[in-house]
Amino acid sequence: MLGIMEAMAERARGGERLAAGDLAQTIEFLRVFVDKCHHAKEEQLLFPAMRAASMLSAEETIARLLTDHVHGRDAVSHIADAARCLADGDESASAELAEAMACYTVLLRDHIYREERDCFDLADRELPESAQQTLAEGYDRIEREVVGGGVHEGFHALLNRLGAAYVA
């Protein structure tokens, strides 16, 4: 999605009008997959498990990742606001949309790098197997109860479609 958003931002910067449906589905992806699924798993399950295991070396990383989540939600709101202005006919919002998407993609690329380098490997190494099993069960519960059945598959189809339309 980040590569798709970068391509969308470039097109918006160039004055191309992006399809309102594509923007709406992109925003839905960010709100559901990224925030309600991925970030929720971290905030509700992983970070508390790391804190409960007294992984003090992870505290600075957890605090930074939580701050990133807040900034990401703000950026998605800016993207949605700009998309709404565009849908209402305000063509000047293209530049705002491009900027908001660019800020979001930079933030998320840094966030993902930080997660992989400073958080996930540490959790895999230091959390006991029983805690990791509990996390896996909790992750499955969020997938079922919060995200819903078939949603991931729909998002994969969306990524394929948007990738073909914007990146290919």
C-alpha positions in Angstrom: 0.0 0.0 0.0 2.8 2.4 0.7 4.2 2.1 -2.8 0.7 2.6 -4.2 0.2 5.7 -2.0 3.5 7.1 -3.2 2.4 6.6 -6.8 -1.0 8.2 -6.0 0.7 11.2 -4.4 3.0 11.7 -7.4 0.0 11.7 -9.7 -1.9 14.1 -7.5 1.2 16.3 -7.4 1.1 16.3 -11.2 -2.5 17.5 -11.2 -4.1 14.2 -12.1 -7.5 13.7 -10.5 -7.5 10.4 -8.5 -10.7 8.3 -8.4 -12.7 9.1 -5.3 -13.5 5.4 -4.9 -9.8 4.5 -4.9 -9.1 7.2 -2.3 -12.0 6.0 -0.1 -10.8 2.4 -0.3 -7.2 3.4 0.5 -8.4 5.3 3.5 -10.5 2.3 4.6 -7.4 0.1 4.2 -5.4 2.4 6.5 -8.1 2.7 9.1 -9.0 -1.0 9.2 -6.0 -3.0 8.2 -3.2 -0.7 9.5 -5.0 0.7 12.6 -7.8 -1.5 13.8 -5.9 -4.7 13.0 -2.1 -4.2 13.0 -1.8 -1.3 15.5 -4.5 -2.8 17.7 -2.6 -6.0 18.0 0.4 -4.1 19.2 -1.4 -1.7 21.5 -3.7 -4.3 23.1 -1.6 -7.4 23.1 2.1 -7.2 22.2 3.2 -4.1 24.1 1.4 -5.1 27.3 3.0 -8.6 27.0 6.4 -7.1 26.6 5.9 -4.8 29.6 4.5 -7.7 31.7 7.7 -9.7 30.8 9.7 -6.7 32.2 11.4 -6.1 28.8 12.7 -2.8 30.0 15.0 -2.5 27.0 11.9 -2.2 24.8 10.2 0.6 26.6 11.7 3.4 24.6 10.8 1.6 21.4 7.3 0.9 22.6 6.8 4.6 23.5 8.1 5.7 20.0 5.9 3.2 18.2 2.8 4.4 20.2 3.7 7.9 19.2 3.9 6.8 15.6 0.4 5.3 15.8 -1.0 8.7 17.0 0.8 10.5 14.2 -0.3 7.9 11.7 -4.0 8.4 12.7 -3.5 12.2 12.4 -2.0 11.7 8.9 -4.9 9.5 7.8 -7.3 12.2 9.0 -5.5 14.7 6.8 -5.6 12.3 3.9 -9.4 11.8 4.4 -10.0 15.6 4.7 -8.1 16.3 1.5 -9.9 13.5 -0.3 -13.2 14.9 0.9 -12.3 18.4 -0.3 -11.4 16.9 -3.7 -14.7 15.0 -3.9 -16.4 18.3 -3.2 -14.7 19.9 -6.2 -11.8 21.7 -4.5 -9.0 20.9 -6.9 -6.5 22.8 -4.8 -6.7 20.0 -2.3 -4.6 17.8 -4.6 -1.4 19.3 -3.2 -2.7 18.7 0.3 -3.5 15.1 -0.5 -0.1 14.5 -2.0 1.6 16.0 0.9 -0.4 14.1 3.5 0.2 10.8 1.6 3.9 11.5 1.4 4.1 12.3 5.1 2.2 9.1 5.9 4.4 6.9 3.8 7.6 8.3 5.3 6.2 7.8 8.8 5.1 4.3 8.1 8.3 3.2 6.4 10.3 4.4 9.4 7.7 2.8 11.8 8.0 -0.6 10.0 11.8 -0.4 10.1 11.7 0.4 13.8 9.2 -2.4 14.5 11.3 -5.0 12.7 14.6 -3.9 14.0 13.8 -3.0 17.6 10.6 -4.7 18.6 9.5 -7.9 16.8 12.9 -9.6 16.9 13.3 -8.8 20.6 9.8 -10.1 21.4 10.5 -13.3 19.5 13.7 -13.8 21.4 12.6 -12.8 24.9 8.9 -13.6 25.3 8.3 -17.1 26.6 6.6 -19.6 24.3 3.5 -19.5 26.4 3.2 -15.7 26.0 3.8 -16.0 22.3 1.0 -18.6 22.0 -1.3 -16.3 24.0 -0.4 -13.5 21.6 -1.2 -15.6 18.5 -4.6 -16.5 20.0 -5.3 -12.8 20.7 -4.2 -11.8 17.2 -6.6 -14.4 15.8 -9.4 -13.0 18.0 -8.8 -9.4 16.7 -8.9 -10.7 13.1 -12.2 -12.4 13.7 -14.0 -10.0 16.1 -12.6 -6.6 15.0 -11.6 -7.0 11.4 -14.1 -9.7 10.4 -14.0 -12.7 8.1 -13.0 -12.2 4.5 -11.7 -8.6 5.0 -8.0 -9.5 4.6 -8.8 -11.3 1.3 -10.7 -8.2 0.1 -7.8 -6.0 1.0 -5.4 -8.3 -0.9 -7.7 -7.9 -4.0 -7.7 -4.1 -3.4 -3.9 -4.0 -3.3 -3.7 -6.0 -6.5 -6.2 -3.7 -8.3 -4.7 -0.5 -7.0 -1.2 -1.7 -7.7 -2.1 -2.5 -11.3 -3.8 0.9 -11.7 -1.1 3.1 -10.1 2.2 1.3 -9.9 2.3 -1.0 -13.0 
